[in-house]
Amino acid sequence: METVNSSLQSSNLFVECFRESMPLIIAAILLYLYYNRRISIIDMLLYAFASEAYTLLSIGPTFTATFFVGMFIFFEQAHQLFTGRQYIRKEYLFLLLLPLLSSIAVFLITQLYKDPFNYPGGKLFVFYTKPLYFYLKTYLPLFAIGAKIVQERKQLSFEQFALSIKKIAVISCVIASIQVAVQLIFHNLELSELLGLQSRYLMKEINGPLGLRVQALFGEPKMFGAFLSLAIPFFMRDRNYKATAVMIVAGILTSSQTFWINILAGGLLFLCLPEPVTVRWKITATLGMIIGIFLGVAASKEYFLKHYMENRHQPVYQLLFERSAYRYDNEEIWGKSNIILGIPLQRDMELPVVDFLRDEPYLLISGYGAGNSPFIPPNYFFGQLSYQSSIEGVGGRNLNMRWFFILAEFGAVSLFFFFLILTRTGRDVPPFQRSYLAYVAVCFFFSQIDLFLIIVALLCAYNNEPVNEKGDEQST
């Protein structure tokens, strides 16, 4: 893990101390504002998510303001549960037990059928306890956040969520513009790092004609791009085309393929699918159309790559197509295709997991266990920068394709129930809100937006209304 973290740390001690102190400071401020009723639970979560450029790397890259806020909510909810002031609904109790059932299934498979895993240093005990660590650190805080949102559903609404998204998007675009100006004017690495940029996104050789990928204060450019893609439908609905244009420009400067895929998904879902149709039908149809487009691009990739190579020195092509071309044009280097259903998978992230599950298809039923990706045999990562870490059993694969992440770690049975519960809607949910839930669920296939899916799913499931609106006293 030290090798992984060192690539993310600043070489300037003052800058690194500042960045590592910010998660605790931001979390403390947000919790203070929330418990003093200055902001809602959703505002607190969204602002924490939008500040993940600052992490407590001395402990780990996931120790962000979102983590500390989530853990605080978890302890609060656990206290309420044990003191009898909170209870768990039956459908959510089942969700709570799914990781346990998956872990039991993995244990039985490895003991009674086949053990395909690698245990560096013979750490068999770690393999069986790793899911517990994941459960306590990641899963239970997310579950507690969902319980807190349900608990306060009468004070929340979808329109309040939309307003918060738009506000954060505007602020983030201002921060991104400052990042660009500071870097282009001063060319000072430490100053840019203080403003939230990471040094690996300031390398001119790989980051487009500007020599940087903006990320505002988000964890990575692709997370900023994903957030912008979730904000654009609200600006379009409100016919705020100037703000939409600004969001698109900022999305382009992230050089994120996720941003473009999400925008494509939004165009297909909002413009091509008629009303009224169910949320799940929209999700399935949109994913089907996206896969069809990807298959078409993959079949014609030689033509597109030739066209790109002829124009690769033009700034527009560098900005828009350089990263896409690399994703499709690396088979000769690696001697193996990374294209699945037309989609070019990341060779250091999703592809090794896909290859592993291809060889061990029975694990698709149970998954390989929450957090157990470090135990995938290292030969699947051969040639990658993470190969040595895989040999040592350090780190893990926090997959960006989140529906696939659930499939890989929890299995197909869990994926089925997660999908059913997170895509249901209450009565009288407006058409746009239903479509937006479907949109977030589609984006969840390509983006690490767990919080957003939980928030939107619960707002739709309970059809929340502000407390001053008619019907706020009705039970759900």
C-alpha positions, 0 to 999 in steps of 0.5 A: 500500500505504501507504493500506491499511496506514495504516488498520490502524496505530495513531495512538499511536507506542508502541502501534504499536511494540509491535504491530510488535515482537510478531511477531518476539518471538512467533516467536522464543519459539515457535521456541525452545520448538519446538527445545527440544522443549517444543512440537510443530510443530503447536503452534508453527504454531497458536499463531503463527496465533492471534497474527496480530493483531500484524503488522509493518505497516511492511513489510506486513500479512502479516508475522506470527509465522506468516510468520516461523515459516514462513520459518524452516522453509522455510530449514531444509527447503531446507538439508536438501534441498540436503544430501541429508537430505530428499527430495520425494515424487513426489505433492508434487513435482507440487504443487510444480510446479503454480504454475510450470505455471500461470504458463507457461500464463498467459504463453502465453495472454497472448502467443498468444491474448488479454491482458485485464490492466491494467499500471499504469505499463507494469509488464509485467515485474512481472506475470511476476515477481509469481508468483515473489514469491508462490511464495517468500513464501507457497507454498514456506513452506506447502510446507515446513511440510507437508514438516516435518509429514510428516517428524515424523509419528511424533511427531504425532497427530490427538488431540494436534492436537485437544487443542491446538485446544481449549486455544487456543480456551479461552485465546482466549475468555478474551482475548476476554472481557478485550477486551470488559471493557476496552473497555466499562469504559475506552473507551480505544482505545490500551489495546484496541489493545495487547490485539490489537483493531483500531480498525476493529472498535471503531466502534460505528456498524458493529459491533453493540450492543457497539460492537466485534467481538472477535478475541482475538489473531487477525488478524481477527474472522472468523479468530477465528470460523473458529477457534472453528468448527473447535474446536466439533466437538471439544468436542461430541465430548467432550460438553463442552457448557458449553465449546461454549456459550462458544465459540458466544457468542464466535463471535457476538461476532465478528459473523462470517458465516463463523462461522455458515456453518461451524457450518451446514456442521458441523451438516449434515456431522456430523448429516445424512450417514451413515457410512460415506461417503468424505471427498470425497462428504461434502465435495460433499454438504455444499457442495451442501446449503449452496448449496441453503440459500443459494439458498432464502434468496436467493429469499426475501430480500425477506421476511427483509429486511422482517422484519429492518427491522421489528426492526433496533433490537433488540440481538439482531437487530443482533448476529446479522443486521445484517451479513447483511442488509447483504450481501443489501440493497445491490443498489440502492446498487450497481446490481448483484447480488452474489449468486452461487449464493445466496451474497452475495459481498464486493463489494471482494473476491470479486465483482470477481474473479468478474466478471473471470473471467466476462468472461475464462472461458478463464482458469478453466483456468490462473488469472490467475497466483499473486499477479497479482490487482493486474493485474485491470483497475480498472473491476471495483473501481469504487466500492470503497475499493480502487479507487484502489489498483487503478488504481495496481496496489497491493495484491491480492485475498487471497480468503477463499474459499480453494478459489475462491482456488486456482481464480482464481490457479492454475486449474481443473486445479491445483484438481482436483489440490489437491483430490485430494491434500488430501482423501485418507486413509490406512488405518484412519482413524477415522470422526470424523477422516475427517469432520473432514477433510471439515469442514475442507475445506468450511470452507476454501471460506469461510475462510482456513484454509490451515494447518489444511487442510494439518495435518489433511490430512497427519494423515489421509493418514499416519494418524499415531500417537504414538510410544508407541503400537503400530505407530509403527515402521511405514513409510508 
